Amino acid sequence: MATTKHSKQRDAIRNFLISRKDHPTAEVVYANVSKEFPNISLGTVYRNLSFLVDNGQAVKVPCDDGSVHFDGNVMPHYHFQCTECGAIIDLDFNDSKPEKALVSAASNQFDGIIEGSVSFFYGKCPKCSKKQK
């Protein structure tokens, strides 16, 4: 098994993701991490984000509008995307019953082994829904 060289830039990218709840794009990560590492390139940010995703340290969140966002929270949870402003918000249920029920229902219709699920909820976020009232 190949060992991976430690990287301060990768640590900064991961720490930035963990500190955020708004699921930034690679460009937003780059804009913020480049303040600490002015010589970092957008390509380096993309490569490190891919590394973090591939190694279970971040989650890639593809969106309907074609953009890709990143999440530092790798625990199973659901996402909501606002159809108005594009915000991505974590939906954390207080227990795992909804996910277990969904996996159970899917398992009844599938002969394989389901190990998890990804669901996206869509609509208007609280901020955008207040604008319409």
N, CA, C and O atoms as a GROMACS GRO file, in nm:
protein
  532
    1MET      N    1   0.084  -0.118   0.000
    1MET     CA    2   0.000   0.000   0.000
    1MET      C    3   0.089   0.125   0.000
    1MET      O    4   0.180   0.137   0.082
    2ALA      N    5   0.063   0.213  -0.090
    2ALA     CA    6   0.144   0.334  -0.102
    2ALA      C    7   0.111   0.432   0.011
    2ALA      O    8  -0.005   0.450   0.047
    3THR      N    9   0.215   0.493   0.064
    3THR     CA   10   0.191   0.595   0.167
    3THR      C   11   0.175   0.730   0.099
    3THR      O   12   0.230   0.755  -0.008
    4THR      N   13   0.098   0.814   0.164
    4THR     CA   14   0.072   0.946   0.109
    4THR      C   15   0.150   1.049   0.188
    4THR      O   16   0.151   1.048   0.311
    5LYS      N   17   0.215   1.137   0.116
    5LYS     CA   18   0.292   1.244   0.178
    5LYS      C   19   0.198   1.342   0.247
    5LYS      O   20   0.094   1.379   0.192
    6HIS      N   21   0.236   1.385   0.367
    6HIS     CA   22   0.158   1.483   0.441
    6HIS      C   23   0.165   1.618   0.369
    6HIS      O   24   0.269   1.656   0.316
    7SER      N   25   0.054   1.687   0.368
    7SER     CA   26   0.048   1.814   0.298
    7SER      C   27  -0.022   1.919   0.384
    7SER      O   28  -0.136   1.900   0.428
    8LYS      N   29   0.047   2.031   0.408
    8LYS     CA   30  -0.014   2.141   0.484
    8LYS      C   31  -0.129   2.202   0.406
    8LYS      O   32  -0.228   2.245   0.464
    9GLN      N   33  -0.115   2.206   0.273
    9GLN     CA   34  -0.222   2.260   0.190
    9GLN      C   35  -0.347   2.172   0.200
    9GLN      O   36  -0.458   2.223   0.213
   10ARG      N   37  -0.329   2.041   0.195
   10ARG     CA   38  -0.443   1.949   0.207
   10ARG      C   39  -0.508   1.964   0.344
   10ARG      O   40  -0.631   1.963   0.355
   11ASP      N   41  -0.426   1.977   0.448
   11ASP     CA   42  -0.481   1.998   0.583
   11ASP      C   43  -0.563   2.127   0.588
   11ASP      O   44  -0.670   2.130   0.650
   12ALA      N   45  -0.514   2.232   0.524
   12ALA     CA   46  -0.587   2.360   0.524
   12ALA      C   47  -0.720   2.347   0.450
   12ALA      O   48  -0.821   2.402   0.492
   13ILE      N   49  -0.719   2.273   0.340
   13ILE     CA   50  -0.842   2.252   0.263
   13ILE      C   51  -0.941   2.172   0.346
   13ILE      O   52  -1.059   2.207   0.353
   14ARG      N   53  -0.895   2.066   0.410
   14ARG     CA   54  -0.984   1.984   0.493
   14ARG      C   55  -1.038   2.065   0.611
   14ARG      O   56  -1.157   2.060   0.640
   15ASN      N   57  -0.952   2.140   0.678
   15ASN     CA   58  -0.996   2.222   0.791
   15ASN      C   59  -1.098   2.327   0.747
   15ASN      O   60  -1.193   2.356   0.820
   16PHE      N   61  -1.078   2.382   0.629
   16PHE     CA   62  -1.174   2.479   0.577
   16PHE      C   63  -1.310   2.412   0.556
   16PHE      O   64  -1.413   2.468   0.594
   17LEU      N   65  -1.309   2.294   0.495
   17LEU     CA   66  -1.435   2.223   0.472
   17LEU      C   67  -1.506   2.191   0.604
   17LEU      O   68  -1.628   2.207   0.616
   18ILE      N   69  -1.430   2.145   0.701
   18ILE     CA   70  -1.488   2.108   0.830
   18ILE      C   71  -1.549   2.230   0.900
   18ILE      O   72  -1.648   2.219   0.971
   19SER      N   73  -1.489   2.346   0.878
   19SER     CA   74  -1.536   2.467   0.945
   19SER      C   75  -1.662   2.526   0.883
   19SER      O   76  -1.723   2.617   0.939
   20ARG      N   77  -1.702   2.475   0.768
   20ARG     CA   78  -1.814   2.533   0.693
   20ARG      C   79  -1.936   2.440   0.695
   20ARG      O   80  -1.923   2.318   0.700
   21LYS      N   81  -2.051   2.501   0.692
   21LYS     CA   82  -2.176   2.425   0.682
   21LYS      C   83  -2.248   2.454   0.551
   21LYS      O   84  -2.356   2.401   0.526
   22ASP      N   85  -2.188   2.539   0.466
   22ASP     CA   86  -2.255   2.582   0.343
   22ASP      C   87  -2.209   2.507   0.218
   22ASP      O   88  -2.248   2.544   0.108
   23HIS      N   89  -2.128   2.404   0.232
   23HIS     CA   90  -2.089   2.318   0.122
   23HIS      C   91  -2.028   2.397   0.005
   23HIS      O   92  -2.090   2.409  -0.100
   24PRO      N   93  -1.907   2.450   0.024
   24PRO     CA   94  -1.846   2.535  -0.079
   24PRO      C   95  -1.806   2.457  -0.205
   24PRO      O   96  -1.785   2.336  -0.201
   25THR      N   97  -1.796   2.530  -0.314
   25THR     CA   98  -1.742   2.476  -0.439
   25THR      C   99  -1.589   2.480  -0.429
   25THR      O  100  -1.533   2.540  -0.337
   26ALA      N  101  -1.523   2.416  -0.524
   26ALA     CA  102  -1.376   2.418  -0.528
   26ALA      C  103  -1.326   2.562  -0.542
   26ALA      O  104  -1.222   2.597  -0.485
   27GLU      N  105  -1.398   2.643  -0.616
   27GLU     CA  106  -1.356   2.782  -0.636
   27GLU      C  107  -1.362   2.860  -0.505
   27GLU      O  108  -1.274   2.943  -0.478
   28VAL      N  109  -1.463   2.836  -0.423
   28VAL     CA  110  -1.474   2.902  -0.293
   28VAL      C  111  -1.364   2.853  -0.200
   28VAL      O  112  -1.305   2.932  -0.126
   29VAL      N  113  -1.336   2.724  -0.203
   29VAL     CA  114  -1.226   2.668  -0.123
   29VAL      C  115  -1.096   2.735  -0.164
   29VAL      O  116  -1.018   2.780  -0.079
   30TYR      N  117  -1.072   2.743  -0.295
   30TYR     CA  118  -0.950   2.806  -0.348
   30TYR      C  119  -0.938   2.950  -0.301
   30TYR      O  120  -0.832   2.992  -0.254
   31ALA      N  121  -1.046   3.027  -0.314
   31ALA     CA  122  -1.043   3.169  -0.277
   31ALA      C  123  -1.006   3.188  -0.130
   31ALA      O  124  -0.940   3.285  -0.095
   32ASN      N  125  -1.048   3.097  -0.045
   32ASN     CA  126  -1.021   3.110   0.097
   32ASN      C  127  -0.886   3.051   0.138
   32ASN      O  128  -0.813   3.112   0.217
   33VAL      N  129  -0.852   2.936   0.085
   33VAL     CA  130  -0.724   2.872   0.121
   33VAL      C  131  -0.606   2.950   0.062
   33VAL      O  132  -0.497   2.949   0.120
   34SER      N  133  -0.627   3.018  -0.051
   34SER     CA  134  -0.518   3.095  -0.112
   34SER      C  135  -0.478   3.216  -0.026
   34SER      O  136  -0.372   3.274  -0.047
   35LYS      N  137  -0.561   3.253   0.070
   35LYS     CA  138  -0.522   3.360   0.163
   35LYS      C  139  -0.407   3.314   0.251
   35LYS      O  140  -0.319   3.393   0.286
   36GLU      N  141  -0.408   3.186   0.288
   36GLU     CA  142  -0.301   3.129   0.371
   36GLU      C  143  -0.186   3.078   0.284
   36GLU      O  144  -0.070   3.084   0.325
   37PHE      N  145  -0.219   3.028   0.166
   37PHE     CA  146  -0.119   2.974   0.072
   37PHE      C  147  -0.133   3.047  -0.062
   37PHE      O  148  -0.197   2.995  -0.153
   38PRO      N  149  -0.074   3.166  -0.075
   38PRO     CA  150  -0.093   3.247  -0.197
   38PRO      C  151  -0.047   3.179  -0.326
   38PRO      O  152  -0.095   3.214  -0.433
   39ASN      N  153   0.044   3.082  -0.317
   39ASN     CA  154   0.095   3.017  -0.437
   39ASN      C  155   0.017   2.891  -0.476
   39ASN      O  156   0.050   2.826  -0.574
   40ILE      N  157  -0.087   2.857  -0.400
   40ILE     CA  158  -0.164   2.738  -0.432
   40ILE      C  159  -0.242   2.763  -0.562
   40ILE      O  160  -0.289   2.874  -0.586
   41SER      N  161  -0.256   2.659  -0.643
   41SER     CA  162  -0.330   2.673  -0.768
   41SER      C  163  -0.468   2.609  -0.753
   41SER      O  164  -0.490   2.527  -0.664
   42LEU      N  165  -0.559   2.648  -0.840
   42LEU     CA  166  -0.691   2.588  -0.840
   42LEU      C  167  -0.681   2.439  -0.869
   42LEU      O  168  -0.758   2.359  -0.815
   43GLY      N  169  -0.589   2.400  -0.954
   43GLY     CA  170  -0.566   2.258  -0.985
   43GLY      C  171  -0.526   2.180  -0.861
   43GLY      O  172  -0.570   2.067  -0.841
   44THR      N  173  -0.440   2.240  -0.778
   44THR     CA  174  -0.399   2.175  -0.654
   44THR      C  175  -0.518   2.157  -0.560
   44THR      O  176  -0.531   2.055  -0.493
   45VAL      N  177  -0.605   2.258  -0.556
   45VAL     CA  178  -0.726   2.247  -0.473
   45VAL      C  179  -0.813   2.133  -0.525
   45VAL      O  180  -0.861   2.052  -0.446
   46TYR      N  181  -0.834   2.126  -0.656
   46TYR     CA  182  -0.915   2.018  -0.713
   46TYR      C  183  -0.854   1.881  -0.683
   46TYR      O  184  -0.925   1.788  -0.645
   47ARG      N  185  -0.722   1.868  -0.700
   47ARG     CA  186  -0.656   1.739  -0.674
   47ARG      C  187  -0.671   1.699  -0.528
   47ARG      O  188  -0.696   1.583  -0.498
   48ASN      N  189  -0.655   1.796  -0.437
   48ASN     CA  190  -0.666   1.765  -0.295
   48ASN      C  191  -0.810   1.735  -0.254
   48ASN      O  192  -0.834   1.650  -0.168
   49LEU      N  193  -0.906   1.805  -0.313
   49LEU     CA  194  -1.046   1.773  -0.286
   49LEU      C  195  -1.078   1.631  -0.333
   49LEU      O  196  -1.147   1.556  -0.263
   50SER      N  197  -1.028   1.594  -0.450
   50SER     CA  198  -1.048   1.457  -0.500
   50SER      C  199  -0.985   1.355  -0.407
   50SER      O  200  -1.044   1.251  -0.378
   51PHE      N  201  -0.864   1.386  -0.359
   51PHE     CA  202  -0.796   1.297  -0.265
   51PHE      C  203  -0.880   1.281  -0.137
   51PHE      O  204  -0.898   1.169  -0.089
   52LEU      N  205  -0.930   1.392  -0.083
   52LEU     CA  206  -1.009   1.386   0.040
   52LEU      C  207  -1.136   1.305   0.019
   52LEU      O  208  -1.174   1.226   0.105
   53VAL      N  209  -1.202   1.324  -0.094
   53VAL     CA  210  -1.323   1.247  -0.124
   53VAL      C  211  -1.288   1.099  -0.139
   53VAL      O  212  -1.354   1.013  -0.080
   54ASP      N  213  -1.185   1.069  -0.216
   54ASP     CA  214  -1.144   0.929  -0.240
   54ASP      C  215  -1.103   0.858  -0.111
   54ASP      O  216  -1.113   0.736  -0.102
   55ASN      N  217  -1.057   0.934  -0.013
   55ASN     CA  218  -1.010   0.875   0.112
   55ASN      C  219  -1.108   0.893   0.228
   55ASN      O  220  -1.072   0.876   0.344
   56GLY      N  221  -1.231   0.926   0.195
   56GLY     CA  222  -1.337   0.932   0.296
   56GLY      C  223  -1.328   1.047   0.393
   56GLY      O  224  -1.385   1.041   0.502
   57GLN      N  225  -1.256   1.154   0.355
   57GLN     CA  226  -1.240   1.269   0.444
   57GLN      C  227  -1.326   1.388   0.402
   57GLN      O  228  -1.325   1.491   0.469
   58ALA      N  229  -1.400   1.373   0.293
   58ALA     CA  230  -1.491   1.476   0.243
   58ALA      C  231  -1.593   1.406   0.154
   58ALA      O  232  -1.574   1.292   0.112
   59VAL      N  233  -1.701   1.477   0.127
   59VAL     CA  234  -1.808   1.424   0.043
   59VAL      C  235  -1.829   1.520  -0.073
   59VAL      O  236  -1.835   1.641  -0.055
   60LYS      N  237  -1.840   1.463  -0.193
   60LYS     CA  238  -1.872   1.543  -0.312
   60LYS      C  239  -2.023   1.551  -0.322
   60LYS      O  240  -2.092   1.449  -0.314
   61VAL      N  241  -2.075   1.673  -0.340
   61VAL     CA  242  -2.219   1.695  -0.348
   61VAL      C  243  -2.251   1.756  -0.485
   61VAL      O  244  -2.246   1.878  -0.501
   62PRO      N  245  -2.283   1.671  -0.584
   62PRO     CA  246  -2.319   1.724  -0.715
   62PRO      C  247  -2.460   1.783  -0.712
   62PRO      O  248  -2.548   1.727  -0.648
   63CYS      N  249  -2.481   1.894  -0.780
   63CYS     CA  250  -2.609   1.962  -0.778
   63CYS      C  251  -2.674   1.964  -0.916
   63CYS      O  252  -2.607   1.945  -1.017
   64ASP      N  253  -2.804   1.986  -0.917
   64ASP     CA  254  -2.880   1.988  -1.042
   64ASP      C  255  -2.831   2.093  -1.140
   64ASP      O  256  -2.843   2.074  -1.262
   65ASP      N  257  -2.775   2.201  -1.090
   65ASP     CA  258  -2.730   2.309  -1.179
   65ASP      C  259  -2.594   2.280  -1.242
   65ASP      O  260  -2.540   2.364  -1.313
   66GLY      N  261  -2.540   2.162  -1.215
   66GLY     CA  262  -2.411   2.123  -1.272
   66GLY      C  263  -2.292   2.155  -1.184
   66GLY      O  264  -2.181   2.109  -1.210
   67SER      N  265  -2.313   2.233  -1.078
   67SER     CA  266  -2.203   2.265  -0.988
   67SER      C  267  -2.175   2.147  -0.895
   67SER      O  268  -2.262   2.063  -0.871
   68VAL      N  269  -2.054   2.144  -0.842
   68VAL     CA  270  -2.015   2.041  -0.746
   68VAL      C  271  -1.970   2.112  -0.620
   68VAL      O  272  -1.884   2.200  -0.625
   69HIS      N  273  -2.027   2.073  -0.509
   69HIS     CA  274  -1.994   2.130  -0.379
   69HIS      C  275  -1.927   2.022  -0.296
   69HIS      O  276  -1.933   1.903  -0.329
   70PHE      N  277  -1.863   2.063  -0.188
   70PHE     CA  278  -1.792   1.968  -0.103
   70PHE      C  279  -1.834   1.986   0.042
   70PHE      O  280  -1.862   2.097   0.087
   71ASP      N  281  -1.839   1.875   0.113
   71ASP     CA  282  -1.887   1.872   0.250
   71ASP      C  283  -1.781   1.805   0.337
   71ASP      O  284  -1.735   1.695   0.306
   72GLY      N  285  -1.743   1.871   0.445
   72GLY     CA  286  -1.647   1.813   0.538
   72GLY      C  287  -1.711   1.716   0.636
   72GLY      O  288  -1.641   1.645   0.708
   73ASN      N  289  -1.844   1.712   0.640
   73ASN     CA  290  -1.915   1.620   0.728
   73ASN      C  291  -1.934   1.487   0.655
   73ASN      O  292  -2.016   1.478   0.564
   74VAL      N  293  -1.858   1.386   0.694
   74VAL     CA  294  -1.862   1.258   0.624
   74VAL      C  295  -1.959   1.159   0.689
   74VAL      O  296  -1.975   1.046   0.641
   75MET      N  297  -2.024   1.199   0.797
   75MET     CA  298  -2.124   1.113   0.860
   75MET      C  299  -2.248   1.110   0.771
   75MET      O  300  -2.278   1.210   0.704
   76PRO      N  301  -2.320   0.998   0.768
   76PRO     CA  302  -2.440   0.991   0.684
   76PRO      C  303  -2.541   1.099   0.721
   76PRO      O  304  -2.579   1.112   0.838
   77HIS      N  305  -2.584   1.175   0.623
   77HIS     CA  306  -2.686   1.278   0.642
   77HIS      C  307  -2.742   1.317   0.506
   77HIS      O  308  -2.687   1.280   0.402
   78TYR      N  309  -2.850   1.390   0.509
   78TYR     CA  310  -2.917   1.430   0.386
   78TYR      C  311  -2.892   1.578   0.358
   78TYR      O  312  -2.851   1.653   0.446
   79HIS      N  313  -2.918   1.617   0.234
   79HIS     CA  314  -2.899   1.755   0.192
   79HIS      C  315  -3.027   1.813   0.133
   79HIS      O  316  -3.109   1.741   0.076
   80PHE      N  317  -3.040   1.942   0.149
   80PHE     CA  318  -3.149   2.019   0.089
   80PHE      C  319  -3.085   2.124  -0.002
   80PHE      O  320  -2.991   2.191   0.040
   81GLN      N  321  -3.135   2.137  -0.125
   81GLN     CA  322  -3.087   2.242  -0.213
   81GLN      C  323  -3.200   2.336  -0.245
   81GLN      O  324  -3.308   2.294  -0.287
   82CYS      N  325  -3.175   2.466  -0.225
   82CYS     CA  326  -3.274   2.568  -0.256
   82CYS      C  327  -3.279   2.588  -0.407
   82CYS      O  328  -3.176   2.612  -0.471
   83THR      N  329  -3.398   2.578  -0.462
   83THR     CA  330  -3.416   2.596  -0.606
   83THR      C  331  -3.411   2.743  -0.646
   83THR      O  332  -3.403   2.775  -0.764
   84GLU      N  333  -3.415   2.831  -0.547
   84GLU     CA  334  -3.411   2.975  -0.573
   84GLU      C  335  -3.267   3.028  -0.572
   84GLU      O  336  -3.221   3.086  -0.671
   85CYS      N  337  -3.197   3.008  -0.460
   85CYS     CA  338  -3.063   3.066  -0.445
   85CYS      C  339  -2.950   2.964  -0.460
   85CYS      O  340  -2.833   3.003  -0.468
   86GLY      N  341  -2.983   2.836  -0.463
   86GLY     CA  342  -2.881   2.732  -0.480
   86GLY      C  343  -2.813   2.688  -0.352
   86GLY      O  344  -2.724   2.603  -0.356
   87ALA      N  345  -2.852   2.744  -0.237
   87ALA     CA  346  -2.790   2.706  -0.110
   87ALA      C  347  -2.807   2.557  -0.084
   87ALA      O  348  -2.910   2.498  -0.118
   88ILE      N  349  -2.707   2.498  -0.024
   88ILE     CA  350  -2.713   2.358   0.016
   88ILE      C  351  -2.707   2.354   0.168
   88ILE      O  352  -2.616   2.411   0.229
   89ILE      N  353  -2.804   2.287   0.227
   89ILE     CA  354  -2.817   2.285   0.372
   89ILE      C  355  -2.824   2.141   0.419
   89ILE      O  356  -2.893   2.058   0.358
   90ASP      N  357  -2.754   2.109   0.527
   90ASP     CA  358  -2.762   1.976   0.586
   90ASP      C  359  -2.898   1.956   0.652
   90ASP      O  360  -2.950   2.045   0.718
   91LEU      N  361  -2.954   1.837   0.633
   91LEU     CA  362  -3.074   1.796   0.704
   91LEU      C  363  -3.031   1.681   0.796
   91LEU      O  364  -3.001   1.572   0.749
   92ASP      N  365  -3.030   1.706   0.923
   92ASP     CA  366  -2.991   1.603   1.019
   92ASP      C  367  -3.114   1.559   1.096
   92ASP      O  368  -3.174   1.637   1.171
   93PHE      N  369  -3.151   1.433   1.077
   93PHE     CA  370  -3.260   1.378   1.154
   93PHE      C  371  -3.208   1.341   1.292
   93PHE      O  372  -3.091   1.306   1.307
   94ASN      N  373  -3.293   1.349   1.393
   94ASN     CA  374  -3.250   1.321   1.530
   94ASN      C  375  -3.218   1.174   1.553
   94ASN      O  376  -3.148   1.140   1.648
   95ASP      N  377  -3.268   1.088   1.468
   95ASP     CA  378  -3.235   0.946   1.479
   95ASP      C  379  -3.221   0.888   1.339
   95ASP      O  380  -3.241   0.958   1.240
   96SER      N  381  -3.187   0.762   1.332
   96SER     CA  382  -3.161   0.702   1.202
   96SER      C  383  -3.284   0.628   1.148
   96SER      O  384  -3.273   0.558   1.047
   97LYS      N  385  -3.400   0.641   1.212
   97LYS     CA  386  -3.520   0.568   1.167
   97LYS      C  387  -3.558   0.599   1.023
   97LYS      O  388  -3.588   0.507   0.948
   98PRO      N  389  -3.558   0.729   0.980
   98PRO     CA  390  -3.596   0.755   0.840
   98PRO      C  391  -3.504   0.686   0.739
   98PRO      O  392  -3.550   0.629   0.641
   99GLU      N  393  -3.373   0.691   0.764
   99GLU     CA  394  -3.279   0.627   0.671
   99GLU      C  395  -3.297   0.476   0.673
   99GLU      O  396  -3.298   0.412   0.567
  100LYS      N  397  -3.312   0.418   0.792
  100LYS     CA  398  -3.331   0.272   0.802
  100LYS      C  399  -3.458   0.229   0.730
  100LYS      O  400  -3.460   0.126   0.663
  101ALA      N  401  -3.566   0.308   0.744
  101ALA     CA  402  -3.692   0.274   0.676
  101ALA      C  403  -3.675   0.280   0.525
  101ALA      O  404  -3.727   0.194   0.453
  102LEU      N  405  -3.604   0.381   0.477
  102LEU     CA  406  -3.581   0.396   0.333
  102LEU      C  407  -3.496   0.279   0.280
  102LEU      O  408  -3.529   0.222   0.176
  103VAL      N  409  -3.389   0.245   0.349
  103VAL     CA  410  -3.302   0.135   0.307
  103VAL      C  411  -3.379   0.004   0.313
  103VAL      O  412  -3.365  -0.081   0.224
  104SER      N  413  -3.460  -0.014   0.415
  104SER     CA  414  -3.541  -0.136   0.428
  104SER      C  415  -3.639  -0.148   0.312
  104SER      O  416  -3.652  -0.255   0.253
  105ALA      N  417  -3.708  -0.039   0.279
  105ALA     CA  418  -3.804  -0.040   0.169
  105ALA      C  419  -3.733  -0.069   0.036
  105ALA      O  420  -3.783  -0.147  -0.045
  106ALA      N  421  -3.617  -0.008   0.015
  106ALA     CA  422  -3.541  -0.032  -0.108
  106ALA      C  423  -3.491  -0.177  -0.112
  106ALA      O  424  -3.493  -0.240  -0.218
  107SER      N  425  -3.448  -0.229   0.001
  107SER     CA  426  -3.396  -0.366   0.008
  107SER      C  427  -3.503  -0.469  -0.029
  107SER      O  428  -3.472  -0.574  -0.085
  108ASN      N  429  -3.627  -0.438   0.003
  108ASN     CA  430  -3.737  -0.529  -0.031
  108ASN      C  431  -3.759  -0.540  -0.181
  108ASN      O  432  -3.820  -0.635  -0.228
  109GLN      N  433  -3.709  -0.443  -0.257
  109GLN     CA  434  -3.726  -0.440  -0.402
  109GLN      C  435  -3.597  -0.473  -0.478
  109GLN      O  436  -3.592  -0.462  -0.600
  110PHE      N  437  -3.493  -0.513  -0.404
  110PHE     CA  438  -3.360  -0.528  -0.464
  110PHE      C  439  -3.294  -0.654  -0.408
  110PHE      O  440  -3.293  -0.674  -0.286
  111ASP      N  441  -3.239  -0.738  -0.495
  111ASP     CA  442  -3.178  -0.864  -0.451
  111ASP      C  443  -3.036  -0.848  -0.400
  111ASP      O  444  -2.982  -0.941  -0.340
  112GLY      N  445  -2.974  -0.734  -0.423
  112GLY     CA  446  -2.837  -0.711  -0.380
  112GLY      C  447  -2.831  -0.664  -0.236
  112GLY      O  448  -2.928  -0.679  -0.161
  113ILE      N  449  -2.719  -0.609  -0.198
  113ILE     CA  450  -2.698  -0.558  -0.062
  113ILE      C  451  -2.685  -0.406  -0.069
  113ILE      O  452  -2.594  -0.354  -0.134
  114ILE      N  453  -2.776  -0.335  -0.003
  114ILE     CA  454  -2.769  -0.189   0.002
  114ILE      C  455  -2.692  -0.151   0.127
  114ILE      O  456  -2.725  -0.194   0.238
  115GLU      N  457  -2.589  -0.069   0.109
  115GLU     CA  458  -2.503  -0.030   0.221
  115GLU      C  459  -2.526   0.113   0.268
  115GLU      O  460  -2.468   0.154   0.368
  116GLY      N  461  -2.608   0.188   0.199
  116GLY     CA  462  -2.637   0.325   0.238
  116GLY      C  463  -2.721   0.391   0.132
  116GLY      O  464  -2.764   0.328   0.035
  117SER      N  465  -2.746   0.520   0.151
  117SER     CA  466  -2.827   0.592   0.053
  117SER      C  467  -2.787   0.739   0.052
  117SER      O  468  -2.728   0.791   0.146
  118VAL      N  469  -2.820   0.803  -0.060
  118VAL     CA  470  -2.799   0.947  -0.074
  118VAL      C  471  -2.930   1.004  -0.124
  118VAL      O  472  -2.983   0.960  -0.226
  119SER      N  473  -2.982   1.101  -0.053
  119SER     CA  474  -3.106   1.166  -0.095
  119SER      C  475  -3.086   1.316  -0.094
  119SER      O  476  -3.014   1.371  -0.011
  120PHE      N  477  -3.150   1.381  -0.189
  120PHE     CA  478  -3.146   1.526  -0.199
  120PHE      C  479  -3.289   1.576  -0.191
  120PHE      O  480  -3.377   1.526  -0.262
  121PHE      N  481  -3.312   1.673  -0.107
  121PHE     CA  482  -3.442   1.737  -0.098
  121PHE      C  483  -3.431   1.874  -0.166
  121PHE      O  484  -3.328   1.940  -0.156
  122TYR      N  485  -3.536   1.915  -0.235
  122TYR     CA  486  -3.535   2.041  -0.309
  122TYR      C  487  -3.653   2.127  -0.267
  122TYR      O  488  -3.757   2.075  -0.224
  123GLY      N  489  -3.638   2.256  -0.280
  123GLY     CA  490  -3.745   2.350  -0.250
  123GLY      C  491  -3.686   2.487  -0.224
  123GLY      O  492  -3.579   2.520  -0.274
  124LYS      N  493  -3.755   2.565  -0.146
  124LYS     CA  494  -3.709   2.700  -0.110
  124LYS      C  495  -3.653   2.697   0.032
  124LYS      O  496  -3.717   2.644   0.123
  125CYS      N  497  -3.535   2.754   0.050
  125CYS     CA  498  -3.474   2.763   0.183
  125CYS      C  499  -3.553   2.864   0.267
  125CYS      O  500  -3.633   2.940   0.212
  126PRO      N  501  -3.533   2.866   0.398
  126PRO     CA  502  -3.607   2.962   0.482
  126PRO      C  503  -3.594   3.107   0.435
  126PRO      O  504  -3.691   3.182   0.436
  127LYS      N  505  -3.474   3.146   0.394
  127LYS     CA  506  -3.451   3.285   0.350
  127LYS      C  507  -3.532   3.316   0.224
  127LYS      O  508  -3.596   3.421   0.216
  128CYS      N  509  -3.528   3.226   0.126
  128CYS     CA  510  -3.601   3.252   0.001
  128CYS      C  511  -3.751   3.238   0.018
  128CYS      O  512  -3.828   3.310  -0.046
  129SER      N  513  -3.795   3.148   0.105
  129SER     CA  514  -3.938   3.133   0.125
  129SER      C  515  -3.997   3.256   0.195
  129SER      O  516  -4.113   3.289   0.174
  130LYS      N  517  -3.917   3.323   0.278
  130LYS     CA  518  -3.964   3.446   0.343
  130LYS      C  519  -3.977   3.560   0.244
  130LYS      O  520  -4.062   3.648   0.260
  131LYS      N  521  -3.892   3.560   0.140
  131LYS     CA  522  -3.898   3.666   0.037
  131LYS      C  523  -4.029   3.660  -0.040
  131LYS      O  524  -4.078   3.763  -0.087
  132GLN      N  525  -4.085   3.542  -0.054
  132GLN     CA  526  -4.208   3.526  -0.132
  132GLN      C  527  -4.334   3.565  -0.056
  132GLN      O  528  -4.440   3.582  -0.117
  133LYS      N  529  -4.324   3.578   0.074
  133LYS     CA  530  -4.443   3.609   0.154
  133LYS      C  531  -4.476   3.756   0.156
  133LYS      O  532  -4.572   3.798   0.220
   0.00000   0.00000   0.00000
